[in-house]
């Protein structure tokens, strides 16, 4: 502040005081009015409103709305989720920011790296949510995350001739993952009929021909595996006209102890044969390697994974911010101190742990507290990532505040109570921040 | 330092509280504007009429064509239509409160008609009752009645009792559009055996599930029970509800017969559930939703109507018969009473007026006097004529519930029916959850 100009002419003291006050009031008025209209009035209104029910001010409810916050299942879920957010997100964002900041000091292309990491900050949080929602879709044909996992998985699994299938009669048991077994015991000279359904017509290999039941042959077990379906359903378990054999199916012969003794592949008409068999008690099965069930995808948006999934998206956005702020703090650290430590024989880890981190502590706490306040208010990523079916599993306090008032329920009393509750939660963090401001000045 | 504290508090207070502050829910009713002197008019009516409504774009153009038909009959009446789109409820509430409502308004929310009627803002349309009854199925006329007087008139109807299917999937499986529920379920098994899941369910949007339940309940328990349930005069734990849930479980319980399985369906939003079926490589054979289904994929639909995709009415359950429709519609309400307005309302209720609109497409007439030949294509003919033929017509039940129970994402009916999709064997438990949520919503009085 500059000292007041000394050239002011002396005036009668009372008039002077009045004039000075008038000027002060004149300057304060716009700020005071804005504060009054935008902060004081809404705050008071919200607090008062929180004691009334959905019908308005005629509907006094006392502290019922506050009780509801802690007794309603939906709102308790929101509180639990907010607790998870607070415990995880700020710490992880700060840690990742620190790691990135230290790394960018040491790598080439640091500017490019920083730009890429910082880029998400340029996207609105709602758009981020929409992008991640699409990436998290369960169907690997649509969701990028599951498509990636599926691509990696496909390197380790061999492709089968069929994608899916189900037994046509209860005499066949098993699943696509374990393979199917015809429970009817067979002796040499027997014929196994393995009917499968649930196979789309265009998934049948192109070489397939009309299925044929083979003639019995002594000293062998023969059989047929075919798509046991004709339009309208057909007769289950019976080879009919227009029903195609399934070529290339891997079949296994098990002896009476359940041990696999032979394997075979089916022909174009679905027939197969196990030769050189004697005795009885054999069973025939379709090996699971026949099926390459497409990868179904992880249910990222399901009720179990939804909160971690949203937190990951949130970290993706804010890690860049943390990195830039911490990076600035890092640049301000005197190189001499680091050099001195290294000269004294400290390892790089010791330098980081004992010198860099303590010197960065004020910056780290700024980032951490900023994130804490941010996380308490998190709203848009949750709304935009969680599908309708898991909105209530993913909801945090701010989301329920909106949902209970504007988002359909129209219970502004409860919404106000949640707003006040959220405000109370933010207060300790604010105090912390204010104390830190004081210390700095 | 004081200033810092203040500024910080200020900032947070704004972000936390400003939103909640607008939540005043007290609304005063007010006078309803001038009363037109209602002289008995004859052929020589004149005057000006203003209409506000939800129809925009093509719908607005088509409605204008209907109004032109009116102008030909009453050349001295000047009618102006203004579209307010989705904002219509807000616009109307403000206009009514300000004492300057339009003469007529069309809305899609039946609750609004009741609201305005309670505030005394509406004029009864009893003068048109005979015209309406001559043209409409009795059930649709009744939807507009409040306390024995006609306050709402459905002008544009919607049919939610339809099932849409991929014709190729049906041909591959060798099944035809079923007319009974048992056949429908049997065909679903055949579809699965053919290699195509039968159902595509948009379970991420809870309302697709409530629609399915309501269709089943209306047919199985009958319209009388449906009305009681919609007013919550019987409980959701009523045996009829549990039976309907078990019937619904026949669809939801067969996870391998649902595109993406149950967990996939929970993450499928409604548009995706439609494109799952309306595709050259369908992920499922059929989707159960209303007459708006093809519109969802209008720009990306690779299939042709009738040969590529087709529709059949929701199958009959038990002895329900086939002329049962669950639906909705845009209701007309009247704020002023003049001979000119009366003439227009009576005109709009006729099959003659609605035929004009039907011919232009994208429209289902509530009037049974609109001939099937008026509709431009076979699909609309199926979905629209079902409304006029309906012996039983009921509004979407969840739309008649308090918003916290019937219309909020993540809670109430939407959430509980999604839980049902997750655990379809738990019909009794779901009925109990529905009842406790409904009881709570009704108790809080909204």
Interface residues (C-beta under 8 A of the other chain):
Chain A: X35 X38 X39 X41 X42 X43 X45 X46 X49 X53 X54 X55 X56 X57 X58 X74 X137 X138 X139 X164 X166 X168 X197 X198 X199 X200 X201 X203 X228 X229 X230 X231 X232 X233 X296 X299 X301 X302 X373 X377 X387 X388 X389 X390 X391 X392 X395 X401 X402 X403 X405 X406 X407 X408 X409 X410 X411 X412 X415 X416 X419 X420 X422 X423 X426 X430 X433 X434 X437 X438 X441
Chain B: X1 X4 X5 X8 X9 X10 X12 X13 X14 X15 X16 X17 X18 X19 X20 X21 X23 X24 X25 X26 X171 X172 X173 X174 X175 X189 X190 X192 X193 X194 X195 X196 X203 X204 X205 X206 X256 X260 X261 X263 X264 X266 X267 X269 X403 X404 X407 X408 X409 X410 X411 X414 X415 X418 X421 X444 X445 X446
